[in-house]
Amino acid sequence: MRYGRIEEHPILKFERGRKVRFTLDGRELWGYEGEPIAIALLANGHDVFFRMEDGRPRGPFCMIGKCSSCLMVVDGVPNTRTCVTPLREGMDVRTQHGEPGLPERVSDSFVPPMEIRRSLVVVGGGPAGLTAAIQAHDLGVEDVLIVDEGMRLGGQLLKQTHRFFGNKKYYAGKRGIEIARILEREVEERGIEKMLMGTVIGVFRESEPRARYTLGAVVKREVNGVYKTGFVRILADAVIFATGAAEKYLPFENNDLVGVMGAGGIQTAMNVWGLRPGSRALVVGAGNVGVIVAYQMLQAGIKVEAIVEIMPRIGAYFVHAAKVARRGVPILTRHTILRAIGEDRVEGATIARVDDRWNPIPGTERDLDVDLIALSVGLKPSVELVQQAGARLRYVGRLGGFIAVRDRYHRFAPFGYVAGDLSGIEEATTAMMEGKIAGAAAAHDLGRAPPREASRVIREVEEDLKTFRSGPIGRRIEEALRAVVVEPPPEEWGGEIGD
Ligand SMILES: Cc1cc2nc3c(=O)[nH]c(=O)nc-3n(C[C@H](O)[C@H](O)[C@H](O)COP(=O)(O)OP(=O)(O)OC[C@H]3O[C@@H](n4cnc5c(N)ncnc54)[C@H](O)[C@@H]3O)c2cc1C
């Protein structure tokens, strides 16, 4: 079976909601209440979610609402991202074809717009955003609002089953899924407000005093068992952006077939929702995410035929690579994917060896019998909103692509901050550290935290960051950051904090 629910797992136990019925193009199916529509569809063996104008099929890719591969018409609303829309009893789901028109009965699908005002808005509830909100709250900012487009807080931690290394203060030894629960509990205990299933789609810098920033968010709200869409205008005195990153794509023949997925998308399907999105996989990229996901696929009962890596060396930590190699998965360095084989969905893949200039070597092509291709070829910071907010962007390849020019307090503008993957791709521990710095700086700039107190917190975290980045990879990151961190902190952004 290509797709299947995971019933047995060495680490995870899946608590599913009650069974509910819904329809796909008029045909009755069932799924579990609260799981994404995309998961329920795959579990029913349905994987073509929409077709382009030219008939090319589209199926899920990122599973976190960042791409456009899973758009469908849901309860009359076109372009609904089915990977982040929870299933409800009686939903009417339809395959989308080309560019859909507007909903027939607009008033039924939408709730009236509203306006709210908060001192600090944190966009993104991953490790960076959650620690930023907690830190700002602890230093005196009482009305903090976290907006996240996901269905739960935690960001990418929600799918990470491996144990973290490093500093005990940042939960070393715990699994990502446990860290997500701890941070969520800390947010709840403080009564920090959250707006889930809320996507910030626009941000504008304003002139005071009404608000320094205006954000526009599209929010899903349940009204009498049906999801309706609403628009919320959020006025904010300060904004911390912690929107994370998106998975990169790779050009090869047939790369748009259903079954070519981001490795993180596969991780979400398996580890968050207990769904196996294939039975035999090829992983492209032997960095940390690719190798970790390969191991997690094995745990979920997916056979991993090979991991191909175009570079001469494996990029992942040795301990992770050794684990998959011990389970008999070949890691083929100096290899790449040439094409996905299939009509609508993946039925195989052709790989080949490459020369020193990364050109495929003729005669080394080989077909693999796979139904799932996991792309793990890097992440790129999700900078769209900070760019709108006026951040100056600079391209730094080692940090994932374009990132915002900022000061050491993570400010890119007065009362505007970045943290986590958005300010350079690293990993969740450094995302938490950066979140703390941004949260403390915001509390200071808003006049809630005494300079000495904010400065004490920031200096302590800076020391932690320095220690964490003292290895060879960390040192290269420190070096790359020099291209975007302006010294000294510009006066117009708030200047130095503390003595
Ligand atoms: C797909 C993926 C898989 C990963 N897998 C691993 C792994 O296996 N192992 C590992 O060590 N590291 C992994 N990482 C890296 C690591 O998880 C990150 O470094 C860490 O999670 C970064 O934290 P963050 O808070 O910056 O971003 P995230 O954890 O990505 O959190 C960002 C949050 O912002 C929200 N958001 C984004 N845009 C908007 C918007 N416009 N409006 C509202 N909310 C928004 C998202 O829903 C998300 O919850 C992965 C990263 C990604 C992107």
The ligand as a Tripos MOL2 file, in Angstrom:
@<TRIPOS>MOLECULE
LIG
   53    58     1     0     0
SMALL
NO_CHARGES

@<TRIPOS>ATOM
      1 C1         10.4170   21.9050    7.1240 C.3       1 LIG1
      2 C2         11.5090   21.9420    8.1680 C.ar      1 LIG1
      3 C3         11.9750   20.7500    8.7430 C.ar      1 LIG1
      4 C4         12.9770   20.7850    9.6890 C.ar      1 LIG1
      5 N1         13.4130   19.6050   10.2520 N.ar      1 LIG1
      6 C5         14.4460   19.6360   11.1310 C.ar      1 LIG1
      7 C6         14.9410   18.4250   11.7260 C.ar      1 LIG1
      8 O1         14.4640   17.3460   11.4470 O.2       1 LIG1
      9 N2         15.9570   18.5140   12.6210 N.ar      1 LIG1
     10 C7         16.5180   19.7080   12.9530 C.ar      1 LIG1
     11 O2         17.4160   19.7470   13.7920 O.2       1 LIG1
     12 N3         16.0580   20.8550   12.4220 N.ar      1 LIG1
     13 C8         15.0590   20.8450   11.5090 C.ar      1 LIG1
     14 N4         14.6040   22.0160   10.9640 N.ar      1 LIG1
     15 C9         15.2350   23.2520   11.3800 C.3       1 LIG1
     16 C10        14.7240   23.7190   12.7570 C.3       1 LIG1
     17 O3         13.5410   23.1130   13.0430 O.3       1 LIG1
     18 C11        14.5910   25.1690   12.7580 C.3       1 LIG1
     19 O4         15.8990   25.6920   12.7970 O.3       1 LIG1
     20 C12        13.7760   25.7500   13.9240 C.3       1 LIG1
     21 O5         12.5150   25.1490   14.0300 O.3       1 LIG1
     22 C13        13.6390   27.2310   13.6330 C.3       1 LIG1
     23 O6         12.7380   27.7910   14.5150 O.3       1 LIG1
     24 P1         11.8890   29.0480   14.0940 P.3       1 LIG1
     25 O7         11.0530   29.3810   15.2790 O.co2     1 LIG1
     26 O8         12.7590   30.0730   13.5210 O.co2     1 LIG1
     27 O9         10.9660   28.5510   12.8820 O.3       1 LIG1
     28 P2          9.7850   27.4600   12.8140 P.3       1 LIG1
     29 O10         9.9780   26.3730   13.7890 O.co2     1 LIG1
     30 O11         9.7100   27.0940   11.3770 O.co2     1 LIG1
     31 O12         8.5180   28.3230   13.2100 O.3       1 LIG1
     32 C14         7.9920   29.3240   12.3720 C.3       1 LIG1
     33 C15         6.5160   29.4530   12.6560 C.3       1 LIG1
     34 O13         6.0350   30.5910   11.9660 O.3       1 LIG1
     35 C16         4.7440   30.3320   11.4670 C.3       1 LIG1
     36 N5          4.5250   31.2450   10.3500 N.ar      1 LIG1
     37 C17         5.2850   31.3850    9.2450 C.ar      1 LIG1
     38 N6          4.7920   32.3570    8.4460 N.ar      1 LIG1
     39 C18         3.7040   32.8560    9.0730 C.ar      1 LIG1
     40 C19         2.7680   33.8770    8.7500 C.ar      1 LIG1
     41 N7          2.8650   34.6050    7.6360 N.pl3     1 LIG1
     42 N8          1.7560   34.1280    9.6090 N.ar      1 LIG1
     43 C20         1.6580   33.4060   10.7590 C.ar      1 LIG1
     44 N9          2.5120   32.4240   11.1050 N.ar      1 LIG1
     45 C21         3.5280   32.1500   10.2780 C.ar      1 LIG1
     46 C22         4.7910   28.8660   11.0790 C.3       1 LIG1
     47 O14         3.5090   28.2890   11.0820 O.3       1 LIG1
     48 C23         5.6920   28.2770   12.1650 C.3       1 LIG1
     49 O15         4.9610   27.7390   13.2320 O.3       1 LIG1
     50 C24        13.5640   22.0260   10.0510 C.ar      1 LIG1
     51 C25        13.0800   23.2090    9.4820 C.ar      1 LIG1
     52 C26        12.0770   23.1800    8.5380 C.ar      1 LIG1
     53 C27        11.5690   24.4790    7.9330 C.3       1 LIG1
@<TRIPOS>BOND
     1     1     2 1
     2     2     3 ar
     3     2    52 ar
     4     3     4 ar
     5     4     5 ar
     6     4    50 ar
     7     5     6 ar
     8     6     7 ar
     9     6    13 1
    10     7     8 2
    11     7     9 ar
    12     9    10 ar
    13    10    11 2
    14    10    12 ar
    15    12    13 ar
    16    13    14 ar
    17    14    15 1
    18    14    50 ar
    19    15    16 1
    20    16    17 1
    21    16    18 1
    22    18    19 1
    23    18    20 1
    24    20    21 1
    25    20    22 1
    26    22    23 1
    27    23    24 1
    28    24    25 2
    29    24    26 1
    30    24    27 1
    31    27    28 1
    32    28    29 2
    33    28    30 1
    34    28    31 1
    35    31    32 1
    36    32    33 1
    37    33    34 1
    38    33    48 1
    39    34    35 1
    40    35    36 1
    41    35    46 1
    42    36    37 ar
    43    36    45 ar
    44    37    38 ar
    45    38    39 ar
    46    39    40 ar
    47    39    45 ar
    48    40    41 1
    49    40    42 ar
    50    42    43 ar
    51    43    44 ar
    52    44    45 ar
    53    46    47 1
    54    46    48 1
    55    48    49 1
    56    50    51 ar
    57    51    52 ar
    58    52    53 1
@<TRIPOS>SUBSTRUCTURE
     1 LIG1         1 GROUP 0 **** ****
